[in-house]
Amino acid sequence: MPLLLLIAAVTLALPPGTLAQGQRVGAWVDTVLAVEEPSDAAAVSRLAANDIQVWFSGTSNPEQRNRIQRSPGLASAVSYGLYTELTFNPVGPVFPNTQRLNPFSVARIREAVNWLVDRRHVAQEIMGGMGTPRYLPISTVFPDYARMADVARKIEIRYAPNPDRAKAVISEEMGKLGATLVAGKWQYQGRPATITFLIRTEDERRQIGDYVAGLLENIGFTVERRYGRSGELAPLWIGGDPAAGQWHIYTGGWISTLISRDEADNFDFFYTARGLTDPLWQAYKPSPTFDKLAERLAQRDFTSIADRTKLYAQALELSCKTRRASGSSRACRSGRGAGRSRSSPTWPRGTRGRGSGPTPCATKGGPVGRSAWGCPASSPTRGTPSAVRTGSSTRPSSGPRKTM
């Protein structure tokens, strides 16, 4: 169960210039020069200097947001499309290859993390107010949340921060696993119960990872913090076999590629083996009840709105007890709506450049030209605020979500 945080993205743009109005067939630009720019501060400076025209990433950094707002040559708009989570490895109770204990194979321990983490602290302190607490696998700004608000709010209240309850549940379940608490530290078969935590470094997920690691250490776990960028960690959490025991938790992140009126298939995607063919997804074993609910909602197997609402409410209730811990949504500086340019495969056809020559664009993630999932450069997989100069026009892709 991931910890979700919804964030908004901001698109930066110079006032559009005068463009020729003659007939044009195909894309508006002839050449796109792609480079990597991992720093949001440097990206804003390069946009202002016209060194790059588009930055297909974003920032949830309040300092950069204020800088953008003060810049007379850059405009911005807020969109809600990004969310972060804690992704748990569900294999266990011990990893067969290493015989190391995996506490997060236990559903009640995954559920207890909801009480351990203070999402509001993450949104307000770590994200500087550019985040909104998120508890569920649906966006708080999309229509389904409004439809299910009565159910959602009850769940959010139930999982409000309660560290004492989290510690009590985790202690009970650790005892059942055969672990013992020695001098304030959990041990299993005479060795420290060590959690390997994969922490992304490109954005606020580094701070989120350190915050959660500290909470786990406070209740007795030994935490090995393994820092890395997307391309470094993806072979472990999504490309590798989760049974190999190379990790326990990952600071995951997702981007909504469109404003979705119907998020009913999110349960099937995020919680069942039908979501993806990758090894981690194939290790998901939801309860038969939840699995059937997710499948019915994904296939729209209902006959009325009332029937859908009933199924949806049951799925929301079970989602917090399954695999991910939702964290927060981000409010970032980028395009309007959801994911905007970064997640759209149509941006090469809609981008308009000023003058002649190639249009330089930059991306924040891994090496330009490929992503950790092997996606083409024309469809990047990470995107907070997109930064755009000289009037760009992009549309969301047809897919509802991508990793970042």
Buried (B, 14 or more C-beta within 10 A) or exposed (E): BBBBBBBBBBBBBBEEEEBEEEEEEEBBBEEBEBEEBBBBEBBBBBBBEBBBBBBBBBBBBEEBBEBBEEBEEBBBBBBBBBBBBBBBBBBBBBBEEEEBBBBBBBBEBBBBBBBBBBBBBBBBEBBBEBBBBBBBBBBBBBBBBEBBEEBBEEBBEEBBBBBEBBBBBBBEBBEEBEBEBEEEBBBBEEEBBBBBBBBBBBBBBBBBBBBBBEBBBEBBBBBBBBBBBBEBBBEBBBBBBBBBBBBBBBBBBBBBBBBBEBBBBBBBBBBBBBBBEBBBBBBBBBEEEBBBBBBBBBEEEBEEEEEBBEBBBBBBBBBBBBBBBBBBBBBBBBBBBBBBBBBBBBBBBBBBBBEEEEBBBBBBBBEBEBBBBEBEBBBBBBBBBBBBBBBBBBBBBEBBBBBB
